[in-house]
Amino acid sequence: MELSKADVTAQVLMLLLLDDWHDLHEDIIFDLGLIGDPNAVDVILKAANISFEYLLEGAISTNSSANVPMHWPE
C-alpha cells in the first residue's frame, strides 16, 4: 500500500509535534486538523501534556508565596 502525500505529511508532523527544539506546536496541530488524520488525536493529546520550555517562560512560579494574577500589556 502506497502512502499519499497527506499521509506522509501527517506522519512527519506528528513526529515534529513531540519535539521540543521548535515553537511551532500550535501551527502543527492546526495543520494536522486540516489533514484530518485520526491517528493524530493520540499524538495531540500526548503533546498537550508536555510542558514545552518556551510555553513556561514568563510564567509565575508555583512556589511563589504571592498569588498575583498575570496581566497582559495593553
Helices and strands as residue ranges (DSSP letters): H 5-17, H 25-35, H 40-48, H 53-56
